[in-house]
Amino acid sequence: MKFNITNIAGIFLLALTLMITGCGDDNPTNGGDNLSISSFSPTSAMVGQEVTITGSGFSGNATVSFTDGVQASITSSTATELVVTVPSGAEDGPITVSVDGESATSSYSFTVGAQQAPVPEPYASFPGTKIAEDETWSNDTTLAGPHFVLPGVTLKIEAGVTVEFEYHNGNADDVGTIITLPADDQNFDSPRKTAKLNAIGTANDPIIFTSDRKEINAWGGIILAGRAGNNIPGGTGNIEGLEDAVQYGGNNDSDNSGTLRYARIEYAGFSIAEGSELQSLTLYSVGSETTIDHVNIYGSSDDGIEIFGGTVDIKYLVVYGADDDSFDFDQGWQGRGQFWLAVQRPGADQGFENDGCDDLSDCGGGNGPTSPTLSNITVFGAKDSDKDNMGLKLRENLEGSYNNVIVSNFMGYNWLLDGQDGGVDAGETDNDDADNTYENYGSGDLTLSNFVLQNNGGWEVTTHSQRYDQSYEMTSSSDPADLFTNPGNYDFSLPSGSPYLTGGETPDDSWFDNVDYRGAFGTNDWTREGSWVLWPI
């Protein structure tokens, strides 16, 4: 992905709405007739970097002054926008625009940024903003374009902060992202560990990643890239949409990309080209020392979360309204997950789309086929008659353990035997091109335990029971309200007295909370604890 981005720098890039005071004019907001400033971005930059001022009444003979009358050079101008270079001698304070004797001065201050640490090659040629030393974001901020956190650097975002990205206007070069880069022992004087994003909110003060335009496809999302293993031949791959800019993968399965906790990622995802997309949250070979829990993905133009290899574990994950798949795994992910909820909207694809390894003879990188261990998950479809979407689509020699899963309200052809219906597709088995996913189920390399399947299109009990050994239970009703407390209000907890409050069995692993129920919830809807989960109601 090639970016052309106006040089964006500074720590806090806020798109602020500014009050204007006029010099020599009775109107404090318009500084003389229609001369006004509406915003400037960034609000912090170093001497020699550019600042874009937007407003009205500008002209080619405008002058722009920083504090103490230090005048800036104007590199471009229109009636509504001035691009200026921060002049030598500029100090913190308001910006003033003057035209034909009239002036308008911002009531918010511009901050002259400190000199940043040098950016080594090849990172210096990366587009957008490079974060080259530790930063802490303590206040709401507006950003534009891609932001790379370099190896050895930690970006900390404090609880309650909203990070908003400017809309890209359909230009792939301007799509906002936060990308943490994997460890590097080649481009620094000494080896640098994998970059970290420490975004730690609370239930009542979550960290929100969003866009100034509240609609999906408005920015690119969060990308964490590490040095854990995968099953790519050669062990390394390139991040989708970034061409050869960033390689991920390695042999450090305990790699650490930081902590993402009580965070919401809204309106993200971007399709750069056919087969090259940005998801709301994308994890590339992220290691097991990374902590991800209590994350809400709200609206995504592609997948909710996509995991490419690695060993990261994830607990308490809510995906609402992904256009494509809610949970997409590939390239040999070996991690664990518990307490996940996906709620589809019409037109979406699968709840799960999980690929093991298409060609076992070319399955390298150390991890083998994708093989997650999962428990206590609810996936709820949109019952979209125009889409044969599945609760789970498991394919390409997939392995792993899926436990205590509720699949409800999906339309499509599942438990795929080219026409057998239900809630899960476990790979084609009736033609010469079949993969080994179904055989893995038979051998125990893939287990599906304590499933509950309800109101999925065209169920055929006999065919299913012959092939899947009664590891599921069918509900007696096709009405989701008979299974969940209040699905119309996005409450997918189980009502008191539900038969599915018991009978579950979590994996024998201390990482998992030991609970008896099936699905993501018992009788308590933990998505209503605080404000970290957003629902469209």
C-alpha positions in Angstrom: 0.0 0.0 0.0 1.6 3.3 -1.1 0.8 6.3 0.9 1.1 10.0 -0.1 0.4 11.9 3.1 1.0 15.6 4.1 3.7 15.5 6.7 1.9 14.8 10.0 3.7 15.1 13.3 3.4 15.8 16.9 2.0 13.8 19.7 -1.6 15.0 19.9 -3.1 15.7 16.5 -6.5 17.2 17.5 -9.0 18.4 14.9 -10.4 21.1 17.2 -13.3 23.3 16.6 -12.0 26.8 17.6 -13.6 29.9 18.9 -12.3 32.9 17.0 -11.7 36.4 18.4 -11.4 39.3 16.0 -8.7 42.0 16.3 -10.3 45.4 15.7 -13.7 44.0 15.0 -16.9 43.9 17.1 -17.7 40.3 16.0 -15.6 37.9 18.2 -16.1 34.9 16.0 -15.5 36.3 12.6 -12.6 38.7 12.9 -14.0 41.0 10.2 -16.8 40.1 7.8 -16.4 36.4 6.9 -12.7 35.9 7.9 -12.7 33.0 10.4 -10.7 30.0 11.5 -12.6 26.7 12.1 -9.6 24.4 12.9 -6.0 23.7 12.5 -4.2 20.3 12.3 -2.0 19.2 13.8 -2.1 21.2 17.0 1.5 20.3 17.8 4.4 20.2 15.3 8.1 21.0 15.1 9.7 24.0 13.4 9.8 23.3 9.7 6.8 21.1 9.7 3.5 21.9 8.1 0.2 22.9 9.7 -3.1 23.1 7.8 -5.5 25.9 8.9 -9.1 25.7 7.7 -11.7 28.4 7.8 -13.2 31.1 5.5 -12.3 34.5 4.1 -8.7 33.5 3.3 -6.9 34.8 0.2 -3.5 34.7 -1.5 -2.4 37.9 0.3 -3.1 36.4 3.8 -0.5 36.4 6.5 -0.2 33.9 9.3 1.5 34.7 12.6 2.3 32.5 15.6 2.8 33.9 19.1 4.7 37.2 19.4 4.1 38.0 15.8 6.4 35.4 14.3 5.3 35.1 10.7 4.9 31.7 8.9 5.5 31.1 5.3 2.4 29.9 3.4 3.0 27.0 1.0 -0.5 26.8 -0.4 -3.7 28.8 0.0 -7.4 28.7 -1.0 -10.4 30.7 0.3 -10.9 28.0 3.0 -7.5 26.4 3.7 -4.0 27.7 4.4 -1.0 25.3 4.6 1.9 26.9 6.5 5.3 26.0 7.8 6.0 26.4 11.5 8.6 29.2 11.6 11.8 29.4 13.6 11.2 31.3 16.8 7.5 30.1 17.1 6.3 29.6 20.6 3.3 27.9 22.1 0.1 30.0 21.7 -2.7 31.0 19.4 -2.4 31.4 15.6 -3.6 34.5 13.8 -4.7 34.9 10.2 -4.7 38.4 8.7 -6.3 39.5 5.4 -6.5 43.2 4.2 -6.2 44.7 7.7 -8.7 42.3 9.3 -7.6 39.4 11.5 -8.9 36.3 13.3 -7.1 34.7 16.2 -7.7 31.2 17.6 -8.7 30.8 21.2 -6.9 27.5 21.4 -3.1 27.3 21.4 -0.7 25.6 19.0 2.1 23.7 20.7 5.7 23.7 19.3 6.7 20.0 19.4 10.0 18.8 20.9 12.6 17.3 18.5 11.8 13.6 18.1 14.3 10.8 18.2 15.9 10.1 14.8 14.1 7.5 12.7 16.5 4.8 11.3 16.2 3.3 7.9 14.1 1.7 6.5 11.5 3.3 8.8 12.4 6.8 7.8 10.9 6.2 4.4 7.6 4.8 5.8 4.6 7.0 5.1 2.7 8.9 7.7 3.8 9.4 11.3 6.6 7.4 12.9 6.5 7.2 16.7 10.2 6.7 17.5 10.2 7.1 21.3 7.9 6.3 24.1 4.7 8.4 24.2 1.7 8.7 26.4 -1.6 10.0 25.1 -3.6 11.4 28.1 -6.2 13.4 26.2 -8.7 12.9 23.4 -6.8 13.3 20.1 -7.6 13.4 16.4 -5.1 11.8 13.9 -4.7 11.5 10.2 -3.1 8.7 8.2 -1.0 5.8 9.3 0.9 5.8 12.6 3.8 3.4 13.0 5.1 2.5 16.5 8.7 1.6 15.9 10.5 -1.4 17.5 11.6 -0.8 21.0 8.9 1.9 21.5 5.8 1.8 23.8 2.7 3.8 22.9 0.6 4.2 26.1 -3.0 5.4 25.9 -4.7 6.3 29.2 -8.2 5.2 30.3 -11.1 7.2 28.9 -9.1 8.6 25.9 -10.8 8.7 22.5 -8.5 8.4 19.5 -10.3 9.7 16.4 -9.1 9.4 12.9 -9.9 11.9 10.1 -11.9 10.4 7.3 -9.8 9.4 4.3 -12.2 10.7 1.7 -11.9 7.4 -0.2 -8.2 7.8 -0.7 -6.3 4.7 0.2 -3.2 6.7 0.8 -4.8 8.6 3.7 -6.3 5.7 5.6 -5.7 6.0 9.4 -4.1 3.1 11.3 -2.0 2.4 14.4 0.6 -0.2 13.5 3.0 -1.7 16.0 6.1 -3.1 14.4 7.9 -6.4 15.2 11.3 -6.7 16.9 14.3 -5.6 14.8 17.9 -6.6 15.2 19.1 -5.1 11.9 18.2 -1.4 11.7 19.3 -0.2 15.1 22.6 0.0 16.9 21.3 -2.6 19.3 18.4 -5.0 18.9 14.9 -3.6 19.5 12.0 -5.6 20.9 8.6 -5.7 19.4 6.8 -2.4 19.7 4.0 -2.2 22.3 0.5 -0.7 22.4 -0.5 -0.3 26.0 -4.1 0.8 25.7 -5.6 0.0 29.1 -9.1 1.3 29.9 -11.7 0.4 32.4 -15.3 -0.8 32.0 -16.6 2.7 32.7 -13.7 4.6 31.0 -12.8 2.5 27.9 -10.4 3.6 25.3 -12.2 4.3 22.1 -10.6 4.1 18.6 -13.0 5.7 16.1 -13.4 8.1 13.2 -14.7 11.6 12.8 -17.2 10.0 10.4 -19.3 7.5 12.3 -19.7 4.9 9.5 -17.8 1.8 8.6 -14.9 2.0 6.3 -13.9 5.3 7.8 -10.4 4.3 8.9 -8.1 1.3 8.8 -8.0 -0.1 12.3 -5.4 -1.5 14.8 -2.6 -3.7 13.6 -0.2 -5.5 15.9 2.7 -7.3 14.3 5.1 -9.6 16.2 7.7 -12.3 16.0 5.8 -15.4 17.1 5.6 -18.4 14.9 3.2 -19.1 12.0 2.9 -21.6 9.2 4.0 -19.5 6.3 6.8 -21.1 4.2 9.9 -19.4 5.4 8.3 -18.1 8.6 7.7 -14.5 7.6 5.0 -12.6 5.7 4.0 -9.1 4.7 1.1 -7.1 6.2 -1.9 -6.9 3.9 -2.1 -3.6 2.2 1.4 -2.4 3.1 3.3 -4.1 0.3 6.9 -4.9 1.5 6.9 -2.3 4.2 6.5 -4.6 7.2 7.4 -8.2 7.7 6.2 -10.2 10.6 6.8 -13.7 12.1 9.7 -15.5 13.7 10.2 -18.0 16.5 9.5 -16.0 19.6 6.2 -17.5 20.7 6.3 -15.5 24.0 6.7 -12.1 22.1 4.9 -9.2 23.7 3.0 -6.5 21.7 1.5 -4.9 24.8 -1.9 -4.8 26.3 -5.3 -4.0 24.8 -8.0 -4.0 27.6 -11.4 -2.4 27.8 -11.1 -0.9 24.4 -13.6 -0.3 21.6 -12.7 -0.2 17.9 -15.4 1.5 15.9 -16.2 1.9 12.1 -12.8 0.5 10.9 -11.7 -1.7 8.1 -10.8 -0.7 4.6 -10.6 -2.7 1.3 -7.4 -1.5 -0.5 -7.7 -4.0 -3.4 -9.2 -7.4 -4.1 -7.9 -9.7 -1.5 -6.0 -7.0 0.4 -8.0 -5.6 3.3 -7.6 -3.9 6.7 -9.7 -5.3 9.5 -10.8 -3.6 12.7 -8.2 -5.6 14.7 -5.5 -7.6 12.9 -2.9 -9.7 14.7 0.2 -10.8 12.8 2.3 -13.4 14.6 1.5 -11.8 18.0 3.0 -13.6 20.9 1.6 -15.1 24.1 2.9 -12.4 26.4 0.5 -9.9 24.8 -2.7 -9.3 26.7 -6.0 -8.8 24.9 -9.2 -8.8 26.9 -12.5 -6.9 27.0 -12.4 -5.6 23.4 -15.4 -4.5 21.5 -15.4 -4.3 17.7 -18.3 -2.3 16.4 -18.9 -2.2 12.7 -16.2 -3.3 10.3 -16.0 -3.1 6.5 -14.3 -6.5 6.5 -13.6 -9.0 9.3 -14.1 -8.1 12.9 -10.8 -9.7 14.0 -8.3 -11.6 11.8 -5.5 -13.5 13.3 -2.5 -14.5 11.2 -0.4 -17.1 13.1 1.0 -16.4 16.5 0.2 -17.6 20.0 -1.8 -14.7 21.5 -4.7 -15.4 23.9 -8.0 -13.4 23.9 -10.7 -13.3 26.6 -13.9 -11.3 26.5 -14.3 -10.3 22.9 -17.5 -8.8 21.3 -17.8 -8.3 17.6 -20.9 -6.5 16.3 -21.7 -5.9 12.6 -18.7 -7.1 10.6 -19.4 -7.0 6.9 -17.4 -10.2 6.3 -16.5 -12.8 9.0 -16.6 -12.0 12.7 -13.7 -14.4 13.7 -11.2 -15.1 11.0 -8.1 -17.3 11.7 -5.3 -18.3 9.4 -1.5 -19.1 9.1 -1.3 -21.4 12.1 -2.7 -19.5 15.1 -2.1 -21.6 18.2 -3.8 -19.4 20.9 -6.7 -19.7 23.3 -10.0 -17.8 23.5 -12.9 -17.7 26.0 -16.1 -15.6 26.4 -16.6 -14.4 22.8 -19.7 -13.0 21.2 -20.4 -12.3 17.6 -23.6 -10.7 16.3 -24.0 -10.5 12.5 -25.9 -8.1 10.4 -27.6 -8.8 7.1 -25.2 -9.4 4.3 -22.3 -10.7 6.5 -20.4 -13.9 5.8 -19.4 -16.4 8.4 -19.4 -16.2 12.2 -16.1 -18.2 12.1 -14.0 -18.6 9.0 -10.9 -20.7 10.1 -8.2 -22.0 7.8 -5.7 -24.6 8.9 -3.1 -25.0 6.2 -4.1 -25.4 2.6 -1.0 -27.5 1.6 0.4 -29.5 4.4 3.5 -30.2 2.4 4.2 -26.4 2.3 3.1 -25.7 5.9 6.2 -24.1 7.4 7.1 -21.4 9.9 7.1 -23.8 12.9 3.4 -23.8 13.8 1.7 -26.3 11.6 -2.0 -26.0 10.8 -4.1 -23.4 12.7 -5.1 -25.1 16.0 -6.9 -22.8 18.5 -8.4 -23.9 21.8 -11.7 -22.1 22.3 -14.5 -22.2 24.9 -17.8 -20.4 25.7 -18.6 -18.6 22.5 -22.0 -17.4 21.1 -22.4 -16.6 17.4 -25.7 -15.1 16.3 -26.6 -14.6 12.6 -28.9 -12.3 10.8 -30.9 -15.1 9.2 -30.3 -13.4 5.9 -32.1 -15.3 3.1 -29.8 -13.8 0.5 -26.7 -15.3 2.1 -25.8 -18.9 2.8 -23.7 -17.8 5.7 -22.5 -20.3 8.3 -21.9 -20.1 12.1 -18.6 -21.8 11.6 -16.7 -22.5 8.4 -13.8 -24.8 9.2 -11.5 -25.8 6.4 -8.0 -26.5 5.0 -6.8 -29.2 7.4 -7.9 -27.2 10.5 -7.1 -28.6 13.9 -8.0 -27.4 17.4 -10.7 -27.6 20.1 -14.0 -25.8 20.0 -16.0 -26.1 23.2 -19.3 -24.9 24.6 -20.4 -22.9 21.5 -23.9 -21.7 20.7 -24.7 -21.2 17.0 -28.0 -19.5 16.3 -29.9 -17.9 13.5 -27.6 -18.7 10.5 -29.1 -19.3 7.1 -26.6 -21.3 5.2 -25.2 -24.7 4.3 -23.2 -25.9 7.2 -21.6 -29.2 8.3 -20.6 -29.0 4.6 -21.2 -32.1 2.6 -22.3 -30.2 -0.4 -25.9 -29.8 0.7 -26.2 -30.9 4.3 -27.4 -28.0 6.5 -27.0 -26.9 10.1 -24.6 -24.7 11.9 -21.0 -25.7 11.1 -19.0 -26.4 8.0 -16.2 -28.9 8.7 -14.7 -29.2 5.3 -15.7 -30.9 2.1 -15.5 -34.7 2.2 -17.3 -36.0 -0.9 -14.9 -35.2 -3.8 -11.3 -35.6 -4.9 -10.4 -32.1 -3.8 -11.5 -32.6 -0.2 -9.2 -31.3 2.6 -8.6 -33.2 5.8 -10.7 -31.1 8.1 -13.4 -33.8 8.5 -10.8 -36.5 8.9 -9.2 -34.4 11.6 -12.5 -34.4 13.4 -12.6 -38.2 13.2 -9.0 -38.5 14.5 -9.5 -36.1 17.4 -7.1 -33.5 16.0 -10.3 -31.3 15.7 -12.8 -31.5 18.5 -16.3 -29.9 18.6 -17.8 -30.4 22.1 -21.0 -29.3 23.8 -22.4 -27.3 21.0 -26.0 -25.8 21.0 -27.5 -25.3 17.6 -30.7 -23.4 17.1 -32.7 -22.0 14.2 -30.1 -22.6 11.5 -31.4 -23.1 8.0 -32.5 -26.5 6.8 -31.3 -28.8 9.6 -31.1 -32.5 8.9 -30.7 -34.5 12.1 -30.0 -37.9 10.7 -27.1 -36.9 8.4 -25.6 -34.8 11.2 -25.9 -37.4 13.9 -24.2 -40.0 11.8 -21.2 -37.8 11.2 -20.7 -35.8 14.4 -21.4 -38.2 17.2 -24.0 -36.2 19.0 -21.6 -33.5 20.2 -24.4 -31.0 19.8 -27.8 -30.3 21.2 -30.7 -29.0 19.2 -33.1 -26.5 20.9 -36.7 -27.4 20.7 -37.8 -23.9 19.5 -36.9 -21.9 16.4 -37.5 -18.7 18.3 -34.2 -17.2 19.6 -36.1 -15.6 22.5 -36.6 -19.1 23.8 -32.8 -19.6 24.0 -31.5 -16.2 25.0 -32.8 -13.7 27.6 -33.6 -10.8 25.2 -31.8 -11.1 21.8 -33.9 -8.2 20.4 -32.1 -6.0 22.9 -28.7 -7.8 22.3 -28.8 -9.7 25.6 -27.6 -13.2 24.8 -27.3 -14.4 28.4 -29.2 -17.5 29.3 -32.5 -17.2 31.2 -32.8 -18.7 34.6 -33.7 -22.4 34.3 -32.1 -22.8 30.8 -30.9 -26.4 30.3 -27.7 -24.9 28.8 -26.6 -23.4 32.1 -25.1 -26.8 32.8 -23.4 -29.5 30.7 -20.5 -27.4 29.6 -16.9 -28.5 30.1 -14.0 -26.1 29.8 -10.6 -27.2 28.6 -8.3 -28.6 31.3 -6.1 -25.5 31.3 -5.7 -23.0 34.2 -6.0 -20.1 31.7 -9.7 -20.8 31.2 -12.3 -19.8 33.8 -14.0 -23.0 34.8 -17.8 -22.6 34.1 -20.6 -25.1 33.4 -22.7 -23.2 30.9 -22.7 -23.3 27.1 -22.1 -20.1 25.1 -20.5 -16.8 26.1 -22.8 -16.1 29.1 -24.5 -17.6 32.1 -27.4 -15.6 33.4 -25.2 -12.4 33.6 -24.8 -10.3 30.5 -21.3 -9.0 31.1 -21.5 -6.7 28.0 -23.6 -4.3 30.1 -20.9 -3.9 32.8 -19.8 -0.3 32.2 -19.8 1.4 28.8 -17.1 -0.5 26.9 -19.5 -2.3 24.6 -21.6 -0.4 22.1 -24.9 -1.7 20.8 -27.1 -0.1 18.0 -29.9 0.7 20.4 
